[in-house]
Amino acid sequence: MREKYINRIKNLEKKYDFLIKKRLGQNFLIDERIMTAMIEGAEVSAGDKILEIGPGLGFLTEKIVARAGKVVAIEKDKQLYEMLSRNFNNPKIKFIAGDVFSINLGKQGLSDLGYKIVSNIPYYLTSRLIRYFMENPIRPNVMIILVQREVADRVVSQAGQHSLLSLSVQFYGKPEKIMEIAKESFFPEPEVSSAMVKITMYKKPLWQDVDPKLFFRMLRISFASRRKQLHNNLAAGFRVSSQDIKSILKAIGQDPLVRAQALDLKTWHDLYLNLLRKGLI
């Protein structure tokens, strides 16, 4: 199976005279078992609208379009976009040339919680892409993406190992690490190990009493220096008394000398509300 896809890649390289661009994170998925697992994980059906980011040579795209009702595929590499446009003759799929961050999702017929993302995304964009779609007014209801294994572990991490990324994801949805993926599932093989992650978006915010912009400003300040204790980061970031922060931490049952990665999401909510009541943020 692997050789079949490698031969297809070589034939396409000759026919269209294109070069694989490492700077765009082009490690093409060539394992049909993984493609199938992605589609089944997202429960793709004929009534679904699917957004694929970086379709590349279209191998995963072929599998998606066979199951979905509509597919929007955004490709930044103009040469690959032209090749995909020529090779696919299916009214269910629309290819767009450009940067995903500059595409108006609404104009592509996508609505909030009205579509799914199924993608082997460029790894160098992983954190930015996840946050972009989590915070977007037009959110997917499900994301099935391939990421670096290290990032997958961060996304699903719990108190003690939390990061800004894991808290951001878990604020908006439920993440799951579906499986780890061998390097041989890609061509060319990436230098890092990979994993499949599923994020199911919450239909409503976890809390109605949170201003997301202020909440995430608090988190960014808190993780500004992971080596520093939380009270020092918050005091410096908001220009308030370190002792006031310590008092609030103690009041919500936390060690005043705790570091940011130790707190779970519920505790962050408690901290946010207390800081707000005290007028410290």
C-alpha positions in Angstrom: 0.0 0.0 0.0 2.8 2.4 0.9 4.6 1.7 -2.4 1.3 2.4 -4.3 1.2 5.9 -2.9 4.9 6.6 -3.3 4.6 5.6 -7.0 1.6 8.0 -7.3 3.7 10.8 -5.8 6.6 10.2 -8.2 4.3 10.1 -11.2 2.6 13.4 -10.1 6.0 15.0 -9.6 7.0 14.1 -13.2 3.7 15.1 -14.7 3.4 18.4 -13.0 7.1 19.1 -12.3 6.5 20.1 -8.7 8.9 19.8 -5.7 7.9 18.9 -2.2 8.3 22.0 0.0 9.5 21.3 3.5 9.0 24.9 4.5 5.2 24.4 4.0 5.2 21.2 6.1 4.5 18.9 3.2 4.6 15.4 4.6 1.9 13.6 2.6 -0.3 11.0 4.4 0.0 7.7 2.5 -1.5 5.3 5.0 -5.1 4.4 4.1 -5.7 2.9 7.5 -5.0 6.3 9.1 -7.2 8.1 6.5 -10.1 5.8 7.3 -9.6 6.2 11.0 -9.8 10.0 10.6 -13.0 9.8 8.6 -14.6 7.4 11.0 -13.4 9.3 14.0 -15.2 12.4 12.6 -18.2 10.3 11.8 -18.3 11.8 8.3 -21.6 11.3 6.5 -23.5 12.5 3.4 -25.0 15.4 5.4 -21.7 16.8 6.5 -19.7 19.8 5.4 -15.9 19.2 5.7 -13.1 21.7 5.8 -9.7 20.2 4.9 -6.6 22.4 5.5 -3.7 21.6 3.3 -5.1 18.8 1.0 -1.7 18.4 -0.6 -1.9 15.8 -3.3 -5.5 14.9 -2.5 -5.1 11.4 -1.1 -7.1 12.1 2.0 -9.4 14.3 0.0 -10.4 11.4 -2.2 -11.6 9.5 0.9 -13.4 12.4 2.4 -15.3 13.4 -0.7 -16.6 9.9 -1.1 -18.4 10.1 2.3 -19.2 13.8 2.8 -21.9 16.0 1.4 -19.6 19.0 0.7 -15.8 19.5 1.0 -14.0 22.8 1.1 -10.2 22.3 0.8 -7.8 25.2 1.3 -4.3 24.8 -0.2 -1.6 27.4 0.2 0.8 26.0 -2.4 -0.4 27.4 -5.8 1.1 24.6 -7.8 -0.7 21.9 -5.7 -3.9 23.9 -5.9 -3.7 24.0 -9.7 -3.0 20.2 -9.8 -5.9 19.4 -7.4 -8.3 21.6 -9.5 -7.4 19.6 -12.6 -7.5 16.2 -11.1 -10.8 16.4 -9.2 -14.0 16.7 -11.2 -16.6 16.5 -8.5 -19.3 19.1 -7.7 -19.1 18.2 -4.0 -15.6 19.7 -3.6 -14.4 23.3 -3.8 -10.6 24.0 -3.8 -9.4 27.4 -2.6 -6.0 28.8 -3.1 -4.7 30.8 -0.2 -3.9 31.1 3.5 -6.5 29.6 5.8 -6.2 32.6 8.1 -7.4 34.9 5.4 -10.4 32.9 4.1 -13.9 34.1 5.0 -15.4 30.9 6.2 -19.0 32.2 6.1 -18.6 32.9 2.3 -17.7 29.3 1.8 -21.1 28.2 3.2 -19.7 27.2 6.7 -21.6 28.2 9.8 -20.8 28.0 13.5 -20.8 24.4 14.7 -22.1 23.5 11.2 -19.0 21.8 9.8 -16.1 19.4 10.6 -12.4 19.7 10.1 -10.5 16.6 8.9 -6.9 17.4 8.1 -3.3 16.4 8.1 -2.3 20.0 9.0 1.1 21.6 8.5 2.8 20.9 11.9 4.5 24.3 12.1 1.0 25.9 12.2 -0.5 23.5 14.8 -0.9 25.7 17.8 -2.0 28.7 15.8 -4.5 26.7 13.8 -6.1 25.1 16.9 -6.5 28.4 18.7 -7.8 30.1 15.5 -10.6 27.7 15.1 -11.4 27.4 18.8 -11.8 31.2 19.1 -13.4 31.7 15.7 -17.0 32.9 15.5 -17.5 30.2 12.9 -16.3 27.1 14.8 -16.2 23.5 13.7 -18.2 21.1 15.8 -15.5 18.5 15.5 -11.8 18.6 14.6 -9.8 15.5 13.6 -6.2 16.5 12.9 -2.8 14.9 12.8 -0.2 16.7 14.9 3.2 16.1 16.5 2.9 13.5 19.3 4.4 16.0 21.7 1.6 18.5 20.9 -1.1 15.9 21.2 0.2 15.1 24.7 0.1 18.7 25.6 -3.4 19.2 24.3 -4.8 16.4 26.5 -2.6 17.2 29.6 -4.2 17.7 33.0 -3.3 19.7 36.1 0.4 19.5 36.8 1.3 19.5 33.1 -1.0 22.2 31.8 0.0 24.7 29.2 -1.6 27.7 27.6 -2.5 25.4 24.6 -4.1 22.7 26.7 -6.2 25.2 28.7 -7.3 27.0 25.6 -8.5 23.7 24.0 -10.2 22.4 27.1 -12.0 25.8 27.6 -13.7 25.3 24.3 -13.9 21.6 23.8 -13.1 18.0 24.8 -9.8 16.7 23.4 -8.9 13.1 22.9 -5.7 11.5 21.7 -7.0 8.8 19.3 -3.8 7.1 18.3 -0.1 7.5 17.7 1.1 7.3 14.1 4.3 5.8 12.7 6.6 8.0 10.6 6.2 5.5 7.8 2.6 6.7 7.3 4.0 9.8 5.6 6.1 10.7 2.6 8.6 12.1 3.0 8.8 10.8 6.6 8.7 13.6 9.2 11.5 14.0 11.7 9.0 13.9 14.6 6.5 11.4 15.8 2.8 12.0 15.1 -0.6 11.4 16.7 -4.3 11.8 15.8 -6.3 14.2 17.9 -10.0 14.6 18.1 -11.5 17.8 19.6 -15.3 17.9 20.1 -16.5 21.5 20.6 -18.8 22.5 23.4 -22.1 24.0 22.1 -22.1 26.5 24.9 -19.2 28.1 26.9 -18.3 26.3 30.1 -19.1 29.5 32.1 -21.4 32.4 31.3 -19.6 34.7 33.7 -16.3 34.8 31.9 -15.1 37.4 29.4 -12.9 35.1 27.2 -10.5 38.0 26.2 -9.8 38.8 29.8 -9.7 35.2 30.9 -7.1 34.4 28.2 -5.1 37.5 28.9 -4.9 36.2 32.5 -3.7 32.9 31.2 -1.1 34.4 28.9 0.3 36.5 31.7 0.3 33.5 34.1 2.3 31.3 31.6 4.7 34.2 30.6 7.5 32.6 32.6 6.9 28.9 33.5 9.8 29.0 36.0 8.3 31.8 38.0 5.6 31.2 40.7 2.1 32.2 39.6 1.8 35.1 42.0 4.9 36.7 40.5 3.7 36.5 36.9 0.2 37.9 37.7 1.6 40.7 39.9 4.0 41.8 37.2 1.5 41.4 34.3 -1.3 43.2 36.0 0.9 45.5 38.1 -0.7 44.6 41.3 0.5 43.4 44.7 2.0 40.0 44.8 0.7 39.6 48.4 -2.9 40.2 47.1 -2.5 37.4 44.6 -1.1 35.1 47.3 -4.1 35.8 49.5 -6.5 34.9 46.7 -4.7 31.7 45.9 -4.8 30.7 49.6 -8.5 31.6 49.7 -9.3 29.2 46.9 -7.4 26.4 48.4 -4.1 26.7 46.5 -0.5 26.9 47.7 0.4 30.6 47.4 3.7 29.6 45.8 2.0 27.4 43.1 3.1 27.5 39.5 0.7 28.0 36.6 0.9 24.5 35.2 -0.4 23.0 38.4 -3.9 24.5 38.3 -6.9 22.8 36.6 -9.4 24.6 34.5 -12.0 24.9 37.3 -9.4 26.5 39.6 -8.5 29.0 36.9 -12.2 29.9 36.8 -12.2 30.4 40.5 -9.1 32.5 40.4 -10.4 34.6 37.6 -13.7 35.4 39.5 -11.8 36.3 42.6 -9.3 38.5 40.8 -12.2 40.2 39.1 -14.1 40.8 42.3 -11.0 42.3 43.9 -10.5 44.6 41.0 -7.0 43.2 40.3 -7.6 42.5 36.6 
